[in-house]
Amino acid sequence: MNRLEIKTKSLEEILSEEELGSIPIKNFTAESIEYYNNDTVFYFMKSGKAKVTIYKCREEYVLYNYSVGNIYVPEKECVLEFVEDSELYVLNYETIQDLYKNIDFCNFVTYSLSQRSRLQREIIYDLAFNKSKEKITSFILSLIDYDKKEADGHHHINFNMTVHELACYINVRRQTISSFLNAVMKSDIIVRTSHNAYIIKDIQKLKNFGCSK
């Protein structure tokens, strides 16, 4: 499962027009933040993009990107940060019960919540057991899977984020990321083609480097 994009169906593919018309829609502008407010609601992304982030002691960690079709249940420790103007379907316990009569919707919610639990377990494992080099390598491999750009037998990736944002996704210091990239470029495993764009020349060597002491 990829934290950069949790692939799923949209509600429009599952519910009828009548069912969709009964669900309230909430609009958010880019850079706005939705905090936990003690209400139990279910957010389904209709359009746009956001990221689910944890803040603690002035530190931040991005759990995963939140995109069309994804479900999000607000939690006390998390905030929803919108990177684009977005529309969200909003359901509470009462309104969601009516839709459970639709077996496709019921299966969709069950699958989405199980995906979310699995992803969180993978994140916990990564934080608990993987060292910085393994975390950075794992993120690069996720980016390769997400971008799926290949030319001349090599994979091309673009971080499309600052080093600070990258550090928030991986939970390592910015200097650690810079040192890692310098080391793999020096070893001719990765080649930088522009400010944030790289070519991965040898995935196996990258994996070996990430596991080395």
N, C-alpha and C positions, 0 to 999 in steps of 0.2 A: 504494500500500500504506500502511496506517495503523499507526503505531507504538503507538497506544492500544489497538488490537485487531487481531490477525492472525487473520483468519477462516479456519477450516479445519474439517474433519470431526473427530469424536472417534474414538478407537480402537474404541469399541463399535459404530460404524457400519461398521467395516471387518473386524474379526476375529470369529471364531466364539466362542461361550462357552467352548469347550474351549481355544482359543488364548489367550483373555483369562485363563483360570484358571491358565495356566502362567507368567504374568508376575508377579513380585514387586511389591508395592505398598509405598511408603514414605510415612509420614504426617509432615506438618509443621504446626506451630502458627503462628498469625498472629504476625508480627514476628520469626520465626526466620530465620536466614540459612544458606544452603548454600554452602560454599566449595569451590573446586577442590582436589582431593586426589590428583592424579596418575593417578586411575583414568579410563579412557575408558568412559563410560556414556551412555546415551540416556534422557533423561527425557521422558515424555509426560504432560501434565497430565490427570488424571482428573476432578478437581474442585478448585475454589478459584481463587486468583488470586495472582500474584507479579509482580515486575518484575526485569528483568535490568539490573544496574548495574555501572558501572566506577568504581573508586576510585583516585585518584592524588594524592599530596601533599595529603591532607586535602580534596580536591575530589571531587565525585561527579557522574556523568552517567548518566541513565537511558536505556538504549538502546531498550528497548521493553517493553510489558506482556506478560506470559506468562499465557495463559489456557487454558481447556479445549481439548484437541486439539493444542495447540502442542508442538513438539519443542524440547528444549534440550540441547545438548552442552556440559558444563562447560568453561570456558577459564580459564587462569591469571589473566587480567586481570579476570575478571568474577565477580560473586557473584549469587546468586538470593535476593532479599528477598521474603518472603511477607507479603502484606497481608491474607490470609484463611487460616483453617485449610484445608489443602490435602492432596490425595492425588495421588501421582505413580506412574505405572507406570515401573519401572526395568529397562532392558535393557542388557546388555553385548555385546561383539562376538560371543560364542559364542551367546547366546540369540537375538540379533536375526537371526543367519544362518538359524536354523530357520524364522523367520517370513517370510523372503524367498521361500519357496516359494509364498506367497500373493501373486499378482501385484498385487492391489489394495493390499496393504500396501507392497509394493515401490514402486509408483507414488506412494503417499502420502508415504513417506519422501523419495523423490527430489524431489517437488514441494515439500515442506516445507523441505528444505535449500536448494533453489534460491530459495525465497521469502526465507529468512533471509539468503542472500548478497546478494540484490537490495536488501533493506532496509538491510543494512550499507553497501552502496555509496551508497545515497541519504543515509545519515547522514554518511558521509565527505564527500560532495559538499557537504552543508549546512554542515558544520563548516569545510571548506576555503574555500568560495567565498561563502557568504551572510553578509551583515552582520547585526548584531543585530536591526534592524527587520525584515529579511526572515525571520529565524528565528522571531521572535515571530508575524509574520503567518502563516507557514507552519503553525505549531502551532495557531493559532486556526482556520485553514481545516480542519486535520485534526480538530479538535474539533467543528466544524460537521458534517463528514462522519460522525463517530462518533456524535454525539447525535441528529442528524436530527430536531431539534425546530423546527418552523416554525409561526408564527401571524401573522395579519394581514400576510402577505407579508414578514415579517422572520424571521431565524434567531435562535434562543435557545440560549445556551450556558451551561454551569456548569463552572467549573474544578475544583470538588470537591477542591481541594488548596491548601496554603499557598503564598505567594509563593516561599518557599525551595524547595519541591518543584517548583514550576513552573520555577524557574531551573535546577534539576537536569535537567529534561527538555529545556530549550532551550539550555543551556550559555551563559547570559548572567547578568550580575549582577542581583540583586533590584531595585536602584535603576533599572536600565535598563528592566525590565519595568514598574515603577510609572510611570516617565516616559512610556513608550510609551502605556500605558492612559490616562493623564491627557491626553496629546496627542490621541488619537483620540476621547476623550469631548468634549474642548473643540471639536474639529472636527465634532461631531455625527455621527460615523461609527458610534460605539458608545455605547450608553446602559446605565448600570449600574442594575439593578433591585433587587439585594440585595448582600450582602457579596461573593459569588463568582459571581453571575449577571449576564449581560449580554445585550443585544439588539443584533444586528448589523443596522444600518439599511441599509447599502449595501456589499455585498461588493466591488464593483469599486473603489469609493473606498478601501476597506481595502487592496486589492491595490496600488493606485497609491501609497498612503501608505507601504506597506512597501518599495516600490522607490524612493521618493524619497530624495534626499540629505539 
